[in-house]
Amino acid sequence: MRHPIPDWKWACIAASCLFGIAAFVIFVISPGGFEEQVIWCLLLLPGVLPTAFLSDLIYKVAPSAERVIYWLLFVSFNFGWYWAICYSIIKIFRELGWKVGSPEF
């Protein structure tokens, strides 16, 4: 008997792909000049704002741990953002009757 993949796992796969593409665009392709890069970063990786705020608070408490905490929060917030979007879209598709991951999808 074949067990279907749960929606949250599909969302993890899609979120990983989207987060990887966004990071590739920001860190490798680097579109535009400085001002345009800031806009691209805020559009593609919106978790950078709470990450910067929280890592600044961490820096005041433990300066040596700030770099690790920054990247941990950066990945967590942005992955969570893309996961929430993907999960919502999958749930909407399920409500419409489409099966994500099925051959007829």
Legacy VTK file of the C-alpha trace (Angstrom):
# vtk DataFile Version 3.0
C-alpha trace
ASCII
DATASET POLYDATA
POINTS 105 float
0.000 0.000 0.000
1.386 3.359 -1.031
1.152 6.214 1.471
0.695 9.721 0.071
3.201 12.396 0.988
1.718 14.819 3.554
1.116 18.422 2.565
3.743 19.792 4.942
6.416 17.681 3.245
5.388 18.971 -0.180
5.562 22.475 1.269
9.081 21.773 2.626
10.268 20.631 -0.797
8.769 23.646 -2.554
10.005 26.068 0.128
13.531 24.685 -0.121
13.523 25.211 -3.876
12.106 28.733 -3.659
14.464 29.735 -0.846
17.414 28.351 -2.804
16.423 30.267 -5.924
15.944 33.488 -3.938
19.326 33.098 -2.224
20.971 32.356 -5.571
19.489 35.510 -7.083
20.543 37.683 -4.141
24.007 36.279 -3.402
25.215 35.030 -6.806
23.469 36.988 -9.533
23.277 40.257 -7.508
20.925 42.181 -9.797
21.374 45.937 -10.172
23.390 48.367 -8.109
23.341 48.821 -4.348
19.861 50.340 -4.104
18.343 47.736 -6.396
19.985 44.930 -4.422
18.363 46.196 -1.228
14.959 46.152 -2.917
15.549 42.663 -4.351
16.658 41.433 -0.929
13.568 42.819 0.804
11.277 41.366 -1.862
12.826 37.900 -2.105
14.064 37.451 1.467
11.665 39.383 3.731
12.936 37.583 6.830
16.034 39.773 6.737
14.239 42.565 8.648
13.322 40.619 11.819
16.660 38.828 11.559
18.584 42.102 11.635
16.563 43.377 14.577
16.918 40.199 16.656
20.587 39.693 15.848
21.248 43.271 16.993
19.647 42.409 20.329
21.756 39.244 20.541
24.891 41.257 19.778
24.264 43.383 22.874
24.045 40.252 25.027
26.615 37.926 23.406
28.719 39.551 20.672
30.603 36.376 19.775
27.390 34.455 19.035
25.873 37.144 16.831
27.124 35.785 13.507
25.830 32.262 14.126
22.509 33.543 15.450
22.144 35.885 12.475
22.498 33.095 9.895
20.336 30.712 11.900
17.558 33.305 12.110
18.063 34.318 8.476
17.535 30.783 7.205
14.716 30.062 9.677
12.647 33.171 8.970
13.018 33.041 5.212
12.418 29.303 4.971
9.395 29.718 7.249
8.090 32.504 5.010
8.355 30.362 1.879
6.997 27.316 3.698
3.899 29.236 4.837
3.274 30.493 1.312
3.700 27.034 -0.233
1.584 25.329 2.433
-1.209 27.870 1.952
-1.164 27.372 -1.803
-1.239 23.578 -1.421
-4.182 23.807 0.974
-6.041 26.104 -1.427
-5.419 23.646 -4.268
-6.685 20.793 -2.086
-9.866 22.737 -1.346
-10.357 23.244 -5.074
-10.062 19.497 -5.558
-6.639 19.348 -7.218
-4.203 16.799 -5.910
-0.660 18.079 -5.429
1.852 15.456 -6.463
-0.599 13.341 -8.403
-0.085 12.573 -12.112
-3.187 14.512 -13.141
-1.915 17.631 -11.365
LINES 1 106
105 0 1 2 3 4 5 6 7 8 9 10 11 12 13 14 15 16 17 18 19 20 21 22 23 24 25 26 27 28 29 30 31 32 33 34 35 36 37 38 39 40 41 42 43 44 45 46 47 48 49 50 51 52 53 54 55 56 57 58 59 60 61 62 63 64 65 66 67 68 69 70 71 72 73 74 75 76 77 78 79 80 81 82 83 84 85 86 87 88 89 90 91 92 93 94 95 96 97 98 99 100 101 102 103 104
